[in-house]
Amino acid sequence: MRARVEHVFGSQHTSMGGKLVRTIGIIRATTKIGMQNLAYNMRRLVVLERGMVAAP
């Protein structure tokens, strides 16, 4: 399970600019991280759904 978690952080770090949270305030930082997580989950859902259609 460790590899799956590291994959998520690696993906957010490289493709979504998740290295730094450059906001003022904990609420804005929490919102930004939440939006990055939502975007990752939506991208992951699309990939998984494409795989389900192709599988017999």
Biopython code that builds the backbone (N, CA, C, O; Angstrom):
import numpy as np
from Bio.PDB.StructureBuilder import StructureBuilder

atoms = [
    (1, "MET", "N", (0.818, -1.198, 0.000)),
    (1, "MET", "CA", (0.000, 0.000, 0.000)),
    (1, "MET", "C", (0.865, 1.266, 0.000)),
    (1, "MET", "O", (0.405, 2.323, -0.431)),
    (2, "ARG", "N", (2.079, 1.173, 0.466)),
    (2, "ARG", "CA", (2.922, 2.350, 0.522)),
    (2, "ARG", "C", (3.176, 2.935, -0.869)),
    (2, "ARG", "O", (3.194, 4.155, -1.035)),
    (3, "ALA", "N", (3.369, 2.088, -1.848)),
    (3, "ALA", "CA", (3.643, 2.564, -3.202)),
    (3, "ALA", "C", (2.466, 3.353, -3.759)),
    (3, "ALA", "O", (2.681, 4.325, -4.483)),
    (4, "ARG", "N", (1.232, 2.973, -3.450)),
    (4, "ARG", "CA", (0.062, 3.683, -3.955)),
    (4, "ARG", "C", (0.017, 5.102, -3.389)),
    (4, "ARG", "O", (-0.300, 6.038, -4.122)),
    (5, "VAL", "N", (0.321, 5.281, -2.130)),
    (5, "VAL", "CA", (0.296, 6.610, -1.519)),
    (5, "VAL", "C", (1.411, 7.470, -2.097)),
    (5, "VAL", "O", (1.185, 8.641, -2.400)),
    (6, "GLU", "N", (2.586, 6.925, -2.253)),
    (6, "GLU", "CA", (3.695, 7.691, -2.812)),
    (6, "GLU", "C", (3.407, 8.086, -4.253)),
    (6, "GLU", "O", (3.847, 9.149, -4.692)),
    (7, "HIS", "N", (2.687, 7.269, -4.996)),
    (7, "HIS", "CA", (2.319, 7.596, -6.370)),
    (7, "HIS", "C", (1.427, 8.842, -6.395)),
    (7, "HIS", "O", (1.595, 9.711, -7.251)),
    (8, "VAL", "N", (0.500, 8.921, -5.474)),
    (8, "VAL", "CA", (-0.408, 10.076, -5.416)),
    (8, "VAL", "C", (0.379, 11.350, -5.148)),
    (8, "VAL", "O", (0.188, 12.351, -5.840)),
    (9, "PHE", "N", (1.245, 11.328, -4.171)),
    (9, "PHE", "CA", (2.030, 12.517, -3.855)),
    (9, "PHE", "C", (2.987, 12.873, -4.987)),
    (9, "PHE", "O", (3.196, 14.051, -5.275)),
    (10, "GLY", "N", (3.566, 11.869, -5.627)),
    (10, "GLY", "CA", (4.456, 12.129, -6.752)),
    (10, "GLY", "C", (3.729, 12.761, -7.917)),
    (10, "GLY", "O", (4.247, 13.673, -8.561)),
    (11, "SER", "N", (2.543, 12.285, -8.183)),
    (11, "SER", "CA", (1.742, 12.842, -9.277)),
    (11, "SER", "C", (1.359, 14.290, -8.978)),
    (11, "SER", "O", (1.445, 15.150, -9.855)),
    (12, "GLN", "N", (0.943, 14.555, -7.761)),
    (12, "GLN", "CA", (0.570, 15.919, -7.388)),
    (12, "GLN", "C", (1.786, 16.837, -7.403)),
    (12, "GLN", "O", (1.675, 18.011, -7.756)),
    (13, "HIS", "N", (2.910, 16.323, -7.033)),
    (13, "HIS", "CA", (4.129, 17.124, -6.981)),
    (13, "HIS", "C", (4.588, 17.528, -8.383)),
    (13, "HIS", "O", (4.957, 18.680, -8.612)),
    (14, "THR", "N", (4.565, 16.579, -9.317)),
    (14, "THR", "CA", (5.111, 16.853, -10.641)),
    (14, "THR", "C", (4.127, 17.539, -11.578)),
    (14, "THR", "O", (4.497, 18.487, -12.270)),
    (15, "SER", "N", (2.889, 17.082, -11.612)),
    (15, "SER", "CA", (1.972, 17.596, -12.629)),
    (15, "SER", "C", (1.034, 18.693, -12.144)),
    (15, "SER", "O", (0.485, 19.435, -12.959)),
    (16, "MET", "N", (0.842, 18.809, -10.845)),
    (16, "MET", "CA", (-0.126, 19.784, -10.345)),
    (16, "MET", "C", (0.515, 20.898, -9.523)),
    (16, "MET", "O", (-0.197, 21.692, -8.906)),
    (17, "GLY", "N", (1.803, 20.969, -9.504)),
    (17, "GLY", "CA", (2.464, 22.032, -8.754)),
    (17, "GLY", "C", (2.262, 21.928, -7.254)),
    (17, "GLY", "O", (2.113, 22.944, -6.575)),
    (18, "GLY", "N", (2.256, 20.730, -6.740)),
    (18, "GLY", "CA", (1.972, 20.519, -5.330)),
    (18, "GLY", "C", (3.180, 20.598, -4.421)),
    (18, "GLY", "O", (3.113, 20.164, -3.271)),
    (19, "LYS", "N", (4.277, 21.140, -4.905)),
    (19, "LYS", "CA", (5.491, 21.188, -4.091)),
    (19, "LYS", "C", (5.344, 22.166, -2.934)),
    (19, "LYS", "O", (5.700, 21.853, -1.798)),
    (20, "LEU", "N", (4.826, 23.336, -3.225)),
    (20, "LEU", "CA", (4.638, 24.352, -2.200)),
    (20, "LEU", "C", (3.195, 24.823, -2.191)),
    (20, "LEU", "O", (2.520, 24.837, -3.220)),
    (21, "VAL", "N", (2.744, 25.203, -1.022)),
    (21, "VAL", "CA", (1.429, 25.818, -0.896)),
    (21, "VAL", "C", (1.692, 27.289, -0.605)),
    (21, "VAL", "O", (2.016, 27.665, 0.521)),
    (22, "ARG", "N", (1.548, 28.110, -1.631)),
    (22, "ARG", "CA", (1.861, 29.524, -1.504)),
    (22, "ARG", "C", (0.590, 30.331, -1.298)),
    (22, "ARG", "O", (0.164, 31.085, -2.174)),
    (23, "THR", "N", (0.000, 30.162, -0.141)),
    (23, "THR", "CA", (-1.186, 30.923, 0.210)),
    (23, "THR", "C", (-0.995, 31.494, 1.606)),
    (23, "THR", "O", (-0.126, 31.056, 2.360)),
    (24, "ILE", "N", (-1.813, 32.467, 1.934)),
    (24, "ILE", "CA", (-1.800, 33.048, 3.273)),
    (24, "ILE", "C", (-3.040, 32.539, 3.993)),
    (24, "ILE", "O", (-4.164, 32.772, 3.550)),
    (25, "GLY", "N", (-2.832, 31.852, 5.089)),
    (25, "GLY", "CA", (-3.942, 31.361, 5.889)),
    (25, "GLY", "C", (-4.160, 29.873, 5.738)),
    (25, "GLY", "O", (-3.978, 29.296, 4.666)),
    (26, "ILE", "N", (-4.552, 29.272, 6.841)),
    (26, "ILE", "CA", (-4.755, 27.825, 6.863)),
    (26, "ILE", "C", (-5.990, 27.420, 6.055)),
    (26, "ILE", "O", (-6.020, 26.335, 5.474)),
    (27, "ILE", "N", (-6.993, 28.272, 6.015)),
    (27, "ILE", "CA", (-8.212, 27.937, 5.272)),
    (27, "ILE", "C", (-7.924, 27.883, 3.774)),
    (27, "ILE", "O", (-8.368, 26.961, 3.089)),
    (28, "ARG", "N", (-7.185, 28.864, 3.263)),
    (28, "ARG", "CA", (-6.837, 28.859, 1.836)),
    (28, "ARG", "C", (-5.923, 27.697, 1.496)),
    (28, "ARG", "O", (-6.072, 27.081, 0.441)),
    (29, "ALA", "N", (-4.977, 27.388, 2.377)),
    (29, "ALA", "CA", (-4.075, 26.263, 2.131)),
    (29, "ALA", "C", (-4.844, 24.947, 2.120)),
    (29, "ALA", "O", (-4.599, 24.089, 1.272)),
    (30, "THR", "N", (-5.769, 24.788, 3.057)),
    (30, "THR", "CA", (-6.588, 23.580, 3.110)),
    (30, "THR", "C", (-7.450, 23.453, 1.861)),
    (30, "THR", "O", (-7.617, 22.360, 1.321)),
    (31, "THR", "N", (-7.992, 24.572, 1.408)),
    (31, "THR", "CA", (-8.811, 24.563, 0.198)),
    (31, "THR", "C", (-7.979, 24.194, -1.021)),
    (31, "THR", "O", (-8.423, 23.411, -1.861)),
    (32, "LYS", "N", (-6.771, 24.752, -1.126)),
    (32, "LYS", "CA", (-5.914, 24.449, -2.278)),
    (32, "LYS", "C", (-5.540, 22.972, -2.307)),
    (32, "LYS", "O", (-5.596, 22.339, -3.361)),
    (33, "ILE", "N", (-5.167, 22.426, -1.176)),
    (33, "ILE", "CA", (-4.808, 21.011, -1.108)),
    (33, "ILE", "C", (-6.023, 20.147, -1.415)),
    (33, "ILE", "O", (-5.909, 19.131, -2.102)),
    (34, "GLY", "N", (-7.183, 20.545, -0.911)),
    (34, "GLY", "CA", (-8.414, 19.809, -1.192)),
    (34, "GLY", "C", (-8.753, 19.808, -2.672)),
    (34, "GLY", "O", (-9.194, 18.792, -3.209)),
    (35, "MET", "N", (-8.550, 20.944, -3.336)),
    (35, "MET", "CA", (-8.817, 21.025, -4.769)),
    (35, "MET", "C", (-7.833, 20.174, -5.569)),
    (35, "MET", "O", (-8.213, 19.556, -6.564)),
    (36, "GLN", "N", (-6.579, 20.139, -5.141)),
    (36, "GLN", "CA", (-5.602, 19.277, -5.808)),
    (36, "GLN", "C", (-5.992, 17.806, -5.647)),
    (36, "GLN", "O", (-5.881, 17.022, -6.590)),
    (37, "ASN", "N", (-6.442, 17.441, -4.460)),
    (37, "ASN", "CA", (-6.876, 16.061, -4.230)),
    (37, "ASN", "C", (-8.095, 15.727, -5.079)),
    (37, "ASN", "O", (-8.183, 14.635, -5.642)),
    (38, "LEU", "N", (-9.039, 16.667, -5.173)),
    (38, "LEU", "CA", (-10.226, 16.449, -5.992)),
    (38, "LEU", "C", (-9.859, 16.278, -7.465)),
    (38, "LEU", "O", (-10.394, 15.398, -8.141)),
    (39, "ALA", "N", (-8.958, 17.108, -7.959)),
    (39, "ALA", "CA", (-8.534, 17.006, -9.355)),
    (39, "ALA", "C", (-7.837, 15.675, -9.608)),
    (39, "ALA", "O", (-8.066, 15.047, -10.642)),
    (40, "TYR", "N", (-6.994, 15.239, -8.685)),
    (40, "TYR", "CA", (-6.324, 13.951, -8.842)),
    (40, "TYR", "C", (-7.345, 12.818, -8.871)),
    (40, "TYR", "O", (-7.258, 11.917, -9.705)),
    (41, "ASN", "N", (-8.309, 12.866, -7.960)),
    (41, "ASN", "CA", (-9.319, 11.808, -7.905)),
    (41, "ASN", "C", (-10.172, 11.776, -9.162)),
    (41, "ASN", "O", (-10.554, 10.699, -9.620)),
    (42, "MET", "N", (-10.474, 12.930, -9.725)),
    (42, "MET", "CA", (-11.252, 12.972, -10.961)),
    (42, "MET", "C", (-10.455, 12.393, -12.124)),
    (42, "MET", "O", (-10.994, 11.645, -12.940)),
    (43, "ARG", "N", (-9.160, 12.742, -12.200)),
    (43, "ARG", "CA", (-8.304, 12.171, -13.248)),
    (43, "ARG", "C", (-8.194, 10.666, -13.084)),
    (43, "ARG", "O", (-8.233, 9.932, -14.071)),
    (44, "ARG", "N", (-8.059, 10.202, -11.865)),
    (44, "ARG", "CA", (-7.946, 8.770, -11.582)),
    (44, "ARG", "C", (-9.239, 8.040, -11.960)),
    (44, "ARG", "O", (-9.196, 6.932, -12.494)),
    (45, "LEU", "N", (-10.385, 8.664, -11.682)),
    (45, "LEU", "CA", (-11.668, 8.065, -12.029)),
    (45, "LEU", "C", (-11.802, 7.878, -13.535)),
    (45, "LEU", "O", (-12.289, 6.846, -13.994)),
    (46, "VAL", "N", (-11.372, 8.872, -14.300)),
    (46, "VAL", "CA", (-11.435, 8.768, -15.756)),
    (46, "VAL", "C", (-10.572, 7.609, -16.236)),
    (46, "VAL", "O", (-10.989, 6.839, -17.101)),
    (47, "VAL", "N", (-9.380, 7.482, -15.684)),
    (47, "VAL", "CA", (-8.485, 6.390, -16.082)),
    (47, "VAL", "C", (-9.103, 5.036, -15.729)),
    (47, "VAL", "O", (-9.057, 4.107, -16.535)),
    (48, "LEU", "N", (-9.673, 4.921, -14.546)),
    (48, "LEU", "CA", (-10.265, 3.651, -14.129)),
    (48, "LEU", "C", (-11.505, 3.310, -14.951)),
    (48, "LEU", "O", (-11.718, 2.147, -15.293)),
    (49, "GLU", "N", (-12.320, 4.308, -15.269)),
    (49, "GLU", "CA", (-13.511, 4.039, -16.071)),
    (49, "GLU", "C", (-13.141, 3.614, -17.492)),
    (49, "GLU", "O", (-13.808, 2.757, -18.072)),
    (50, "ARG", "N", (-12.104, 4.192, -18.049)),
    (50, "ARG", "CA", (-11.655, 3.765, -19.380)),
    (50, "ARG", "C", (-11.205, 2.323, -19.354)),
    (50, "ARG", "O", (-11.445, 1.582, -20.307)),
    (51, "GLY", "N", (-10.564, 1.919, -18.294)),
    (51, "GLY", "CA", (-10.119, 0.542, -18.160)),
    (51, "GLY", "C", (-11.275, -0.423, -17.996)),
    (51, "GLY", "O", (-11.204, -1.558, -18.469)),
    (52, "MET", "N", (-12.344, 0.009, -17.331)),
    (52, "MET", "CA", (-13.510, -0.856, -17.129)),
    (52, "MET", "C", (-14.236, -1.096, -18.440)),
    (52, "MET", "O", (-14.758, -2.189, -18.657)),
    (53, "VAL", "N", (-14.285, -0.105, -19.320)),
    (53, "VAL", "CA", (-14.970, -0.253, -20.603)),
    (53, "VAL", "C", (-14.207, -1.218, -21.498)),
    (53, "VAL", "O", (-14.817, -2.018, -22.208)),
    (54, "ALA", "N", (-12.883, -1.150, -21.472)),
    (54, "ALA", "CA", (-12.067, -1.981, -22.357)),
    (54, "ALA", "C", (-12.000, -3.436, -21.888)),
    (54, "ALA", "O", (-11.760, -4.336, -22.694)),
    (55, "ALA", "N", (-12.210, -3.671, -20.590)),
    (55, "ALA", "CA", (-12.111, -5.025, -20.069)),
    (55, "ALA", "C", (-13.346, -5.849, -20.459)),
    (55, "ALA", "O", (-14.459, -5.325, -20.465)),
    (56, "PRO", "N", (-13.157, -7.118, -20.780)),
    (56, "PRO", "CA", (-14.316, -7.969, -21.173)),
    (56, "PRO", "C", (-15.141, -8.380, -19.978)),
    (56, "PRO", "O", (-16.138, -9.087, -20.131)),
]
sb = StructureBuilder()
sb.init_structure("model")
sb.init_model(0)
sb.init_chain("A")
sb.init_seg("    ")
for serial, (resi, resn, name, xyz) in enumerate(atoms, 1):
    if name == "N":
        sb.init_residue(resn, " ", resi, " ")
    sb.init_atom(name, np.array(xyz, "f"), 0.0, 1.0, " ", f" {name:<3s}", serial, name[0])
structure = sb.get_structure()
